[in-house]
Amino acid sequence: MVKRRQAGTMGTSVFSCLFVVLLAGSSPAGCAEDNSSTSHSTEGGTEKLVLLNDIADVEAFISGAEVAVVGFFQEPESPEVSQLRLAAARMPEVPFALSSSSAVREHYGVAAATVTLFRRADKERIDMDMDKEEIDADKMTRFIRMNELRLVTEYNPTTAVGVLHSSLQLHLLLFTDKKSPEHPEQMRRYREAAELFEDKILFVLVDINLKSNEQVMAYFKLKKSQLPALAIFHTPDEKHDVLPLDEVSIERVKDFCNAFLQKMQKEEDKPEEKAFNEEL
């Protein structure tokens, strides 16, 4: 059973529609696939799971990563913990910790036998209660891959779940070609810009080489000849702006985001100004 903490309501948006399109274009278990480059044959490394039984240590562990996973278990050698170790071995790029401290569980408000994912991008945490159903390493891996939003998240059938349920209502999409020789430098700049809007805007990468992403590009009326391009999207009302780019720069991304934020603020102020004028 999965519980989301601090989650906002996205409402009906293009992402919910595109999520269905993505699934339709993939295998029936499209969202269940593990996109990790690590093979399941790597299972077994117990050193990957860090034991933390001090609240300050757990807080430092969580704050030190874009995505962190903590297993809260009363018995550190239980069968469920063995499954957590297997899941951790499959995802070397995701930090995993284990805590058997009742004080730590109380601090985070979780029951025993809970796996919790913490993410920096939208300051959200998601709990998987292992007492509610039988959960193995495959289900844990699927849970983490679906919800591991980062400062820059690549949009695909697996991450669409996390994007859809993010509490952040503003999404910035960079449409680009990952095979381009300019891609590494573009991503470095895009990620640096993402840090400026942390906890305000969810930064998303849309690779045009993924066929299912053609639907996303079509929604914003973009052509491949216009790429790279930015699209910013406000999920509650679907208001958006699009900006084709000559190059991806930190300044262009920052100016584009700030201009949209200012426009939204002006629109929010209009009803207040109207009400004030009517009172005079």
Buried (B, 14 or more C-beta within 10 A) or exposed (E): EBBBBEBBEBEEBBBEEBBEBBBEBBEEEBBBBBEBEEEEEBBEEEEBBBEBBEBEBBBEBBEEBBBBBBBBBEEEEBEBBEBBBBBBBBBBEBBBBBBBBEEBBEEBEBEBBBBBBBBBBBEBBBBBBBEEEEBBBBBBBBBBBBBBBBBBBBBBBBBBBBBBBBBBBBBBBBBBBBEBEEBEEBBEBBBBBBEEBBEEBBBBBBBBEBEBBBBBBEBBEBEEEBBBBBBBBBBEEEBBBBBBBEEBBBEBBBEBBEEBBEEBEEEEEEEEEEEEEEEE
